[in-house]
């Protein structure tokens, strides 16, 4: 078979599939190596100098009918650019392949729910709160298995674990699960006022009812572009020069209150119990015999079945929220 320019794209996509998320630097190096490999196989080809933006457009055009996209995302803290191949099909199921079993998938989904419903726009949970999903969902998992799974989710790039021991969504989740997150948690999704990408870490305007949320790296660029007094791009109140200074409010882990321990859970039907109750549930018994009947009935309503889908791109598979579910309560502040 004769080597053609299309083989450059094939080689590149194969390299991306084997690596997952790539920094922009690595992605560009891969593109250059793919060009060199194809030219070396057919010295009659004259491909010219590769242009990154044209190359990305051609890649996405070639996979458009498959509902895939080679998409970029910026690190919410540093602004560094990364790329990944993602499924952009806009239905209620995040269609990603998995080698996790149904119970492990349900556990991951429960942790994601806690992160998205975390109070004060903190978008993070403690390990205690995450492990509590095992009992809430009545999963056939031990605490040790749950801890091992959390480590696996971190190792595979689905979750971040901070020095404080809190779990939050990693870039891979923000990229590959974005359709699911937008469909399942429409009232919880925050977007940066500057770049309009999803935001789970950054700063919020302190003025009541102002919707401005901004990534730290976007704040830095915005501050550089302004001359004179720094003001909110929406309501125009004066801002400090430091995104982490008062009166700006933090979004993300820094917004988690010091006494929230288990990250008091707010579901569609209930508020979370205190940390002492959570700890008692985990350390005392895996069963629910000690819980009030009314609370247990409400918890059972949160349990949903996990279904596998056919379109796949990653390791974790999310489920259809289903038409019978009540709307989620928003944690967004006005």
N, C-alpha and C positions, 0 to 999 in steps of 0.2 A: 504494500500500500504506500502510495506516494505521500511524503510528509508535506503538510500545508500549514498556512498561518493558523488555522483553527486548532492545530495541535498545541499551539502556545497556550490557548485557553484551557484545553483539556488537561495539560500538564499542571497548570496553575491551580485548577479546581481540585485535582487529585492531591496536590500538596496542601491545600487549605483544609480539605476534609480530614487529612491525617494529623493536622495540627490544632484545629479548633480556632480560638481567638489569637490573632496575630497583631503585633504592634505595626504601625504604619511603616516603620523602618524595615522590619522583616518582610512585610508584604511586598514592598518595592524591590527588595533584593531577590525575592522569589520570582517576581515578574522578569527581572533582568536575566536570571539564570534560565528561566523557561525560554526566553528569546534565544539565548546563546545555544541551548541544547537543540532547538529546532533548526537553527541556521547551520549548526555543525552537522546535522543529519541530511541537510539538503542545501548545498552551497549555491544552488541556483536561485534560492529565495532571497529577495531583497525586502526586508521588513522595515528598514529605516530605524531611527532611534525611537525606542518605546516612550510613549507619553502616558503618564499614570492616569490622568483623568479620562482620556480616551479609552484606555485599557479597561478601566472600571465600567464605563458605559457599555463597551462591547461585551464584557463578561455578563453584565446584568441583562442585556438584550438577549443573550444566548440562553439564559435560564429563566426568563420572564414567564414563559408558558408553563413552567413547572412550579410557579409561585414561590420561587426562591430569589434571594437577593444577597449580594455581597455588600454588606452594610457596615457603616462606621459608627463608632460610639466613642465618646470622650470620657476618660476617667473623671469622675465627679470631683475629685480632690485636686488633681494635677492638671487636668485638661489634655493629657496625652491621648493621642488618637490610636484607636484599635479597630480592627476589622474582623468580621466573621461572616460565614455563610449562614443565613437564617431563612426559616420558613415564614413568609409574610402573608400566608393565607388568612384572610380576615374573618374567620368563623369563631365560634365560642370554644373551640378546642385548640389548645396549644399542641400541635401535632409534632411530637418529638419521640424518637425511638428511645428504648430503655432496656437495660439489663437488670433493672430493679424489679422486685416482685410487687404485686398489688399492695401489700401492706406497707412496703417501703415507700411506694409512690404516694399512698394516702398520707403517710407521715410527712413526706416532703410538702405535699399540698397544704397540710395543716400548719406547718411552720411558715409557709409563704403567707397563709391567711393571717397568722398572728403578726407577721411583719407588716403587712399592708394595713391592718387594723390597729396597729400600735398607737397609743395616745400621744398627743402633743406633736404629731408629725415626726415621731422619732424613728419610724421605719426600722426598728431593731427589737430583738427579744433576747432575754437571757437564756442560758442553757436550761435552767429550771423550767422556764415557760415553754421552751421548745419540747422538752421531754414530757411535759404534761399532756401533749397531744396523744401520746400512747394510750393513756387512760381515757381521755375524752372520746377518742375514736374507737376504743375497745380493740386495739390492735394486738395481734399475737406477737408482741415484741417485748423483750426485757429492757430494763433501763440501760444495761451494758450494750445491747444491740442498738438502742437509740443513740447512745453516745458515739458508737462506731459509725452509724449512718451519718450523723452530723459531721464527723471528720471526713467521711467520703464525699459529702456534698461540698465541703470546703475544698478538698483535694481536686475535685473535678470542675471547680470553678463556678458552681451554682450559688454558693453562699460565701460571704466573708465572715471571718471571726476576728474581732478586735482584741486589743490588749486587755480590755475590760471584760472579755469573755462574752460579748454580745454578738448575735448573728444578724446579718443584714443581707440584702440581695446583692450578689456580685454582678459584674458586667455581663457574664454569660446569660444570667436570668433576665436582665434588663433587655438584652438583645433578643434572645430566642423565645422568651415567654411574654414579650410585650403585647401581642394580640390577646392572649389570655388575660393578662393583667388589666388591660383596658376594658375588656368585656365584663370581667367578673368584679372588678373594683373601680367602676367609672368615677365614683365620687371621691376615691382615695388617690387617684393619679394626680400628681403635681407636675407642672411643666415650667421650665425655666423661662422667665420673661424675656431673656436675651436670646438664647439659642433655640428655645421651644422644644428641647428634648426633655424626656422624663427626668424628674429630679427626686432623689431620695436623700441627698446630702447637700447642704448649702445654707443659705440665710434667707430669712423672711422679713419683709417690711414690718415694722412694729405698729404701724397705724391700723386701727381696727377697721375691718372690712376691706383693706387693701389686699389684693390677690397676688402681689409681687413676690415671687420666689426666684432665687438666683443661685446658680452654681458658684462655688468659690473662684474657679478659674474664669468664669464669665464676669464675676465682680471685678477681678483684677483688670481684665480688658476694658470693662466699662469705666472703671476709675481712670485708666490711662487715657481714654478717649475724651473724658470730660475736662474742661478747664474751669477753674474756680471752684465754687461750692459743689460738693457731690450731693445729688438729690435722687430720690426714688424715680425711676423712669415712668411710673404710673401715676402716683399721687403727688410727686414733687416735694415731699417733705425732706428735710436735710438728713443726710446719712453720714456716718463716720467714715474715715478712710480705711478702716479695717473691717472686713466682713464678719469677723468674730467678736467685734466690740459691741457693747450696748449702745443704743437701744435695739439694734438688730437682733432678731430671735434666731436661734439655730434650728435647722431642719436636719434630721438624722439622729445619730446616736447621742450627740451633745444635748439634744432636746429631751432625752430620757431623764426623768427626775431621779434623784439619788435614792429615793425611798420606794421606787417602783419595782424593785427586785424582780418579780416574775412578770413584769410588764402587764399590768392588769388588763385582761383581755376584754374587749368590747365586741361582741358578736351582734348578729341581727336581733337577738332576743334578750340578751342579758349582758351585764357587766361582769368582769372577772372577779373571782374571789380574792381574798388577800393572799399574800405570799405564804403566810403560815398555813393556810388551808391547802395551798398547792403542795407545799413541802410535806405536809401530813399525808396527802394522797399518794405522793411518790414514794416516800420512805415507809409508810405504814402498810398499805395494801394496794395491790393492782386492781382490786375489785371496786365496785361502787356502792357497797352495802351501807357504808357510813354516811352517804350523801342523802340529803333530803330528797324525797320522791319527786317533788316539783322541779328541783334543780336538775335531777337526772333526766327527766323527760325533756327539758329544754336542751340539755347537752346532746341527747340522742337525735334531736332535730338537726344538729349541725353535721351529723355523719352522712356522708354521701358515698356512693359507690364509685369505683375507679374503672374507667373503660379505656381500652387500648384503641388507638386510631391507626389509620393506614399510612398517612403522610408523616415522614420521620426525618429528623435532622440531628438529634442530639442524644441525651441519655435519660432524661426525665420526661414522663408523659403526664400531662394535666388532663383533667376531665371536663366534661360539659357541665356547666353549673345547673342546667335544667330549667324548664319554664316555671316550675312550681315553687321556686325559692323566693322568699320575701326579700325586698330590697335591703341592701346593706346600709348601715348607718354610717354617715360620713364622719371622718375624724378631722376633716379640714377645718381650719379656723378661718373666720371671715376676714 
